[in-house]
Amino acid sequence: MIIDVASIEKYKGYLGGKTLKLKDLLHLGLNVPRFVAIPSTSVAKIIGQNGQINEAEANNIAQEIIKILKVGAYAVRSSALIEDSYQESFAGQFQTKINIPENGLSAAISEVAKQAHDFLKGKIEKFSIIIQEYIEPDFSGVAFTRDPLGGREMTVEFHLGKGEDLVSGKIKPEKIKLFWNSEIKKLPLPKFKEAVEKFKKIEAYYQFPQDVEWCVKGDAWYFLQTRPITSITKIQYQQSLYLDEILPRGQNFYFEKTEISEIAARPTEFTLGLLQKIYGPGGSVYQVYKKYNVDYEPRNFIKIFGNELLCNKEEEIKTLLPSYSYLGTKDLWPKFRTSFGFIRTIKNLYNLHKIRLENFQEIFNNLRSKIEENYDQEIFLNSLSRFLENYRAIFEANLLSQMAVKKLAIIIKKDKNINLASILSFGWKIAPELSKLEINASPEELIGNSLEISDESKFLGPTDYNEQDTKIFDAWWAPLSAWKKKALEPIIKNALIYNRLRETGRWLVVKEISAFRRFLSKAANEKKFKNPMDIYFAKLDEIINNQIFEQTCQTRKNKYSQYSKFNIPKTLTNIIMATENRLLLGVSPGIAKGILVEESDISDVKHQNIEVILYVKILSPDLVKYFSKIKGIISEEGGLLSHLAIIAREQKIPVIVNYNLRDNAIELGSLIGINGGSGEIKKIQL
């Protein structure tokens, strides 16, 4: 029996998903080569469970197909009933025969059936076959309506000639990447714009990303098959749809997770309000730059996607350097682009360069006095004013720390015998001044490690440097010449001292946030909140005016929570960049081994007494709550100066950044070894 298009619905229980989807493509009005199907019941007559081919039956079926299709050449394709599901595609596991003449059709059908019988271990009742008109193509290719690695962009791969060489991996294809909400300017194929819209139409119909095989003859596009991209999860797809909807259209953009994201990766409404005050008009950042004669122009560059914080890099750079732009180049590197704001740009560059690292004791004394100060209960507005005043000292310490460490990084960049993380961890003997940077205050009443008010992890303050082993640093330092030591010593000393000031500033941040938390907890109890933590979703002006409503906070919390399973990429842009080849960077030295797990799996493996390496998206300070349960951390994003990296160095937890599971062979659940100094990661065979 042969099944034509009109009969597919009636016999769909005997046909594979590939056949049913070809019918769908026709329903969508797409150009599909003429085809018929051999149902599983008929395939079972061609080849028995013993693997023997019934040549007479194969020939009868072939002749029937030739009478129906009446085409010059045929393609014989698998359509297994287990093929192209949302869990597994079995792509490439079954044989395809193309450009088959009439006199070879019977043999081709038998060959495809035989290979399927062997693969399915005799269970041929799960296998049907498609016979299509063969189109000799000018171009062949596949379109992934979303990046199979989880990105939101569409990827189209193609080459001259037949598609089987492409999907089988025999050739390296041409590749085009494009975003759904971007204008298509490059036209490498005939009627490419129209084809892209058809790819989108296919995805929309199935409501899931699709892997579409196609070919082009003349200027006609033929759609050969479609299957779901099984490597993409439903959550990833929902995230792509969300980003397509919310990202700008008709203009270039560049958002990125930065150091601000590290201190408040998923800010609640309250924390977001604090950040907007800090970076807003007349705020803490403005005041610090003003002190150094730098003209900072506040802009609204903080942006929330889902519930994650990213920065609009184009807006951010223009707060200081209005003549610079990230946009207009494929590498998204800031370059001089316009004469607008030229004088302010030059003045700011000059004044930033003039900043000297000379007054560390004054800055430390300022931070210490604020940390040692006792806070009485006071009205919220006064607490907010004090916080913004104190954050000036915090931001200044961060700014100077960044400059000091950057200078050291440049100096030792080509030295293969030491790395920055090891110097910052073990070089403390170079800076005896560190012993004077002590605070007479107990951190025991403090909760959290970041700016995020919902962070209730146990506070970890700076540790005593005398507890750190200096063998790694000493082995590098001892053989250096006297003149080199003299040149390096003040640079290393500044990096160490200002790095400690940065952590002292974090102490002050946590103290301020702890005070806010106590105030909000009291307010929530007075207003009889069922869940006191819901008050973290109140806005600053609502708190100032005592207009806090539980239902409003709960509504915001529910909206916030619906995005908790999203993992927004580090970079969001409509500019297709060359593939990043970022080097792995060790930001906290040490050697460790363990099973690689995500946060959600830590509890399970700890019950089994298994040593753990934690895999995370970003180095957020609240990860300290896992320090007692893990041996090390691997992160997709993060920097040497992130607060988590600094804490990890003090607690001797090895940390490596710039690693992405999508682009590497190591998987979750693998036993791995890491070196947080060199950035080396290796898989250990069980």
N, C-alpha and C positions, 0 to 999 in steps of 0.2 A: 504493500500500500504506500502511496506517495501522498504527502500532505501539501496542498497548495495554500497560499496566503489566506484564502477565504475560509479554510477549514481548520486553521491553527487553533482558534478558541475551543472548538469542539474536541480536539485531540491533545490539548496542551499538557495533559497528564503524562503523555508519552514523548514529550519534546523537552529539550534542554532550554535553559534560560537564554542562551544566545539566540535561538530561534524566536522565542517570544519577544525579545528586545528588537529584533529586526522588524517584526510586525509593528512594535511601538514607534520605531523610527519612521515607518511608512505613515502611520497615523499622524505623526508630527509634520507630515508634508515634506520629508527629506528624501533625497535621491538615493535609493537603495538598489543595487544590482538585482535583477530578477532572480528569484530563488524558489526552491521547494525543499521539503524536509522529508527525511526517512525516519519514521518514528522508531522508538526503541524495540517495539514488537517486530518490526520488519528487519532491523539490524540483527536481532536474535536469530532470524531465519538465515541470514547471510553467514553468520559464524556461530557455531554452537559453543556450549560451555567447555567442550574439549579443545577448542581453538581451531577446529577444522573449517575451512572456507567452503561454502556451498556455491560453487562457481555458477551454476545454472541460475540460482536465485539472484545472485549479484548481477548477472547479465540481464535477466528479466527486468529488474529494477532500473538498471542503467538505460535500457531501451525505452522504458516508460518515461523516464525523466527527459530523454532526448526528444521524445514526441511532444512533451509539454513545453519545455523551455525553448527549443529550436535556436540555440545560440552557437557561435563559432568555437568557443572554448569554455571550459568549466573550472570552477574552484570547488574542491571538496574539503569541507571544514567540520571539525568536531562540534557537537552541541550536547555535551554530557549533562545529565540531569543534576549533577553535583557541581557543575562548572559555573563560574561567574556569580557566586553568591556574595552576600555582604561580608561574610567571614573569610572565605577563601575563593580566589579566582581560578586557580589551577592553570594560570596563563602559561602557555608554552609546553604544557605537559602532554597534550594530545597532538597528533600529527595533522598537518594541513598539506594538501596537494593543490598546486595552482597550474593554470595554463594547460589544462588537460584536454586533448582532442576527443572527439566522439568515440573513437576506437580504443581509447585508453581509460574511459570512464569507469567501466566495470572493475578493472584492475585497481584503479585508484580508490574506489569505494572499499574494495576488499582489503587493501593495504591499511587504510585508515581504521577500519573495523578491527583488523588483527592487532594493530598497535594498541588500540583502546582495550581490547580483551586482555592483553598481557598486562597493561598498566592497572586495570581494574581487577586483576586476578580472577578472571572468568565471570565477573558480575556484569555481563554485557547488557542486561536488562536496564542498566542505568545510563545507557548511551544511545543518543540519536545522532543523525548526520544532516548537515546542510549542504545542498548543492546549489552553488551560485553561478550566475553568469560571470565569467572572468573578464575583467577590464584591464587591458594592457596600459598601465599608468605612465603618465609623464612624471608625476611626483607621488610618493607614498609617505604616509606618516601616522603618528599617533598624537592625540591631543589629551593632555591631562587637564581637566577643567580646574583642578587645584593641584598645587605642588604635592606630590606623593609623600614628601617629607613633612607635610603639615602646614606649609605656608599658604597664603590666600591667593597667590598669583597663578595664572594659567601658564602651562608650559606646552609648547607645540614643537615636536621633533619631526623632521622630514628629510628626505633625500631623493635624488633622481632615481626613478625606476621602481622596482617591486618592493612592497612593504615587508615581505617575509624576512628579507635580509636585515631590516631594521629591528623588528620585534624579536628576532632570534639573537641579536647582539653581534652579528657578523661585521657590521659597519658602524662607524661613528657618524651620527646624524648632525645636520644643522639644527640649531636650537633657538627658539624665540621664547622669551618670557614677557608677559604683560599682565597688568593689573586690570581687574574687571571695570573699575571706575575711571580708567585712563583712556585718553584718546589714542587711537592706533594711527601712528604716522608712517611707520615702515611697512611697505607692501611687498614682501618677498615672494608671495605666491599670488596667482590670479584670483580675484574676488576674495581676498583674505579677510577683509572686514566683514563681509557677509557670512563667511564660514565661522568666524569667531562668534557672531551672534547665534549661529546655529548650535555651536558647542554649548553656549550658555543656555539655550532653549532645552537641550538634552538634559543638562544638569537640573534645570528648574522642574522638568517633568518628573524626574526620579527623586528630586529633593535630596540629592546626595552627589558628591563629586564622582565624575565618570572618566574612564579611560576609553577614548574613542579612536578606533582605527578607521582610516579614510584613505582615499586616493583621488588624484586629479587627472582627468583626461581632457585636453584642450582647456576650456575654462569651466568645465563641469566638475563639481565635487560629488563623489560617491561615498556614502557612509557604510562601512563594511561590518562593523559590530560595535557594541558598547558594553562596558562592564563597570561595576563599582570599583573605586580605588580602595582596596581593603586595608591599606596602611593608615588611612585617615579615620579618626574616631568621630563619633557624632558630636562630641563636645568641640573638637577642632573645627568641624564644619559649621557649627552654630557660631563659633567665634569668627570665622571668615565672613559669614553673612552679616554679622553685627558690624564688623569693620568696614565692609563694603557700604553699609548704610550710613555709618557715622563719619567716615573720613571725607575730607574735602574733595570736591569735583572741579575739574576745569582749571586747576592751578597746582603748581608744584608744592610739596610739603615734606617736612622731615621732622619726625618726633623720635625721641630716644630716651631710654632709661639712663639716668645719670646718677651722680653722687646723692642728689636730692632723693631719688627713688630708693636708694639704699637705706636712708634714715627713716623713710615712711613709704614702704613699697605699696601698701594698700591702705591709704589714709582714710580714716573715718571723717565725717563732716567736720568735727571739731578740729582735728589735726590739719585738715586742708585749710581751714580758716586761719590757723596759726601760720602756716607756710605763706599764705597770701599776704598776711600782715608783715612777715619777715622780709619778703621780697617786693612788697608794694611801695607806693609813694611814701617817702619819709620814714620807711621802715629800717630795720637793723642793718640790712645790707647797704642801703643808701647811705646811712650814717658812717659806716666803716670806710666806704670808698671816698666819701667826702673828706674824712680825716687825712687821706693820702692824696687829696686834690684830684681824684678821679671822678669824672662826671658820669654818674650812673643814672640812666633814664629807665625807670620801671616800666615793664611791659607784662602783659598777661600771658606768660609763657608756660605756666603750669597747667597741664591738661590731664584729665582722668579718662581712661579708656577701660570700660568695664568697671572695675574698682581699683585699677592699677595706675600709678603715677608715671607719666612720661613728660618730657620737656619739649616744647617747640623750639628746636635748636636755632632756627632762623630768627625767631623773636628774641631768644636768649642772647645771641651774640650781638644783636643790635642794641642791647642795653648798655654796652660799653663801646662797641666798634661798629657804628652804623654804616660804614663804607664796605664792610665785609659781608659775605654771603656764603652759605653752604650750597645753595642751589645753583643749577646751571652746569654742574660737572657730575660725572658718573661716580666719582670717588667720595662725594659729599665731604670734601675737605675745604675748610674756610679759606676764601681768597678775596682779595680786593676786587670789588665789582662795580662800585659807583662812586661818583664824587660827592654824592649827598652825604652830609655829615663828615666830610673829609677832615676839617679842622679838629672836631671833637675826637675823631678816631686817632689822629696823630698825637694830640695832647694826652689822651688816655694811655696810649702805648708808651709814651715817654714817661708819664708819671707812674705807671705800673712798673716800668723798668727801674725807676728810681727807688722803689721801696727797699729798705735795708732791714736785715735781720739782726737788730742790735739791742732791742729792749725786752728780751724774753723775761727777765725778772720782774719788770713792771707789769707785763701782761699776766704772768703767773700770779703775782700778788693780787691783782685785780680779780682774777678768777677765784683764787683761794678765799678772799674776803667774802665773796658772794656765796661760795659753797658753805663757809663756816657760819654765815648769818642765820639766825633763828627766824623762822616765818611764823607770825601770829595769824590767827584767822582774820581775814579782811574781805572787803567787798571785791567782787570778781574784776571789776574794771581796774582797780589798783593792782591786782595780781597780774593782769594782762600788761599793764604799762611797765611793771617791773620786769616781766619776762622779756619784753621787746628791748628794754634797756640792757638787760643782762645778755641777751643774745648778740648784742654788738660785740661783746668780749669773746663770745663763742665763735662767731663768724670770723673775727680778726685772727684768732688762733688757727682756725681752719685754713684761712687764706695764706698765712705765713708758713704754715706747715707744708702746704702744697708747694710753695715756692722752694722751700728748703730741700724737700725730698726730690723735687724735679731737678734741682741743680746737682744733687748727688747722683741721680740716675744718669744724667748726661756724662758725668765724669767717669763712672765705672762701666759705661755701656759696653765697651769692647773688652773688658776684663773677664776672661772665661773662668777665673779661679774663685770668684765670689759673686754673689747676687745681692740685690737690694734688700730682700727679705731677711737674709742672714745678717747683714750689717745692722739693720734696725732691731733685730732680736738679740744679737750677741756682741755688739760693739760698744756696750755701755761703759766699759772701762775708759774709753776715750773721753768721756764727758763726766768728770767728777761732779759737775754742777747739778747733775740729776739727783744727787742725794739731798740737795737743798729744796727740791720741789716736792715737799711733803705737805699734806693737808691734815689739820687737826679736827677731823669730823668723822663720824661713823656713818657708813653707807647702809647700815642695817635696816633703816626705816624706808629705804628707797626701793621702788619696784619698777622694773623695766630696764631696757638698755638703749632705747631710741626715742625719737620725737613722737612716736605713735602712742596715743593715750591708751589704746587697748592692749598694748604690749605689757603683760604682767609677768614676764620672765624674771627670774632672780637676778638682781643687779650684780654685775661683776666689775669692780673697780680696778684701777691700775695695780699691778703686782710689783713686788720688790725686785729690782733688777739683779740683786745678788743671788737670786734663785736660778738665774739663767746660766747654763753652761756656755763658756766662751771658746771652746776648743776650735770650732769651725772658723770663727773670726781670727783667733790667735794664729792659726796655721797660715792664714792669708797675710796677716799684718806683719808678722815677725820678719819675714825675709825682705820686706820692702826697704828700699834705700832711705836714708835719713831725709833727703830733700823731698822725696815723694811723700813720706809720712807728714812732713811739715806742711806740704801743700794740701794734703787730704784731710788732715786733722780738724781744721775749723769747719770744713764742709760737712764732715761726718757728725761733728759735734752739734752743729745747727740742726741737722736732720733729726738726730736723736732727741734733742731738747724740744724742738717744736712738735715733733711727733708726740711727745709726752704732754705738751700743752693741749694738743688736739684731744687727747683722751681726758684731760682735766676738764676741758670744755664739755665733753660728753657727760661727765659727772654732774656738771651744773645743769645741763639739759634735763637729765633724769630727775634731778631735785625739783626743777620747776614743774615738770610734767607730773611728778608725784603730788605736788601741792595742788595742781589743777584737778587731779584725780580725786583727792580727798574732798575738795570743794564740790565737784560734780556728784560724787557719791552721796554727800549730805543733801544736796538739792534733789536728787532722785528719790531719796527716802522721804524727804519732806513732801514731795509730790506723789508719793505712794506708787512709784513705778514698780510693776511686777518684776521686771528685770532691770536692776539699776544700771547695767552697762549700756542699755538702750540710749541713755542720755548722751553717750559719746557721738550720737548722730544729730545733736542739736547744733545750730549755727551760733557763731560768736555773738551776733547782735541779739539773738533770741535769749541767750544767757544773760547778757548785759541788761536787757529790758525785762528780765524775768517772765518771758513769754515762751516758756518751754512746755510743750504738749506731748504726752506719751504717744498718742496715736501718730502724730507727725514723725516722731523719732522712729517708731516701729515701721512706718511706711518706707522711710529712707533706708533703714536697716534691711528690710526685705528686698528692696531694689539692689542694695549693695551685695547681699548674699547670693542673689541669682547669678552673679558673675564670678563666684568664688572658685569655680572649677576652670575658669579661663586662665590661660597663661599667655598673656599678650607678648609678642616678640619684643626683643630689645629695641629694634628699629622699625619704625613705620614710615614708609615713604612711597611715592609713586614713581620713583626713579629706579630703574633696574640697574643694580650695581654689579660689578664683577664679583665673582665668588670670593668672599673674605677668606684669607688664609692666616688667621690670627694664631700666633704662637701661644702655646700653653705657658702660663705664667704662674710660678710659685709665689704666693704672697705670705705664707707662713711656713717656715722650714720645719723639717722633721720627716721621718719615714714611718709609714703605717701600712697595714694590709687589712682587708676585710671584704665583706660582701657589699656590693654597691646597691643602695636602696634609696627610695624617696621618703619624704617625711611621713607619708601615710602608712608606711610599712615598718617604721622603726619599732613600734611596740611589739609587733608579731615576732620579729627576728630576735629581739632582746630576750623574749621568753624562752628562746631556744639556745641562749648563751652563745650567740654568734657575734663575732666582732664586725662592726659596721663602718662603712664609708658612706657618708650622706651625700646624695646628689640633689642640688637645688638650682633654681633659676637665677637667683640673685643673692648676694651676701647681705642679708638683713640682720641687724643686731639682735633681733629676738630669737635667732637660731642658737643663742647661748643656752637655751633651755634644754638642748640636746647634748651639750658638751659631756655630760656624765655618761652618755649612752653610746658615743661614737668615738672612732679612732682618727677620723679625718673628714675633710669636706672637699667635694669637687663641685664647682659652680659654673654655670653658663656665663654669668656676668659678675663683675666685681673688680675692685682695684686694691692696690697696695695700701692706700690710705683710707679704705672703708673702715668704719669702726669695728665691724666684725673681724676683719683681717688683723687689726691691731690687738683686739682681745684674744684672738686665736694664737697670735704670736706669744702673748703673755702666758696663755694657758697651755702652750706647747701642743696645739692641735694643728697638724699639717693641713694646708689649704692650697688648692690649685684652681685657677680660673681660666676662662676662655675655652672650656670644653663643652661640646654639644653632642649628646648621644645620637642625634639624627645623622651626624656626619662621620661617625666612627664605628669601629667594629665591636666595641665593648657594649654590653647590654646590662640592664638592671638585673640583679641576681648573680652577676659574675663576681668571682673572687679576684680582686685586683690589689696591686701594690702601688703606692704613691710616694713620691718624694717632693715635699712641699718647698724645697729649696730650688731644685733644678726644674720643677714642673713636669717631671717624668711620671707617666702612668703606664702600667703594664698589666696584662692579664695573666693570672696565675692558673695553671692547669690543676684542676682538682684531682 
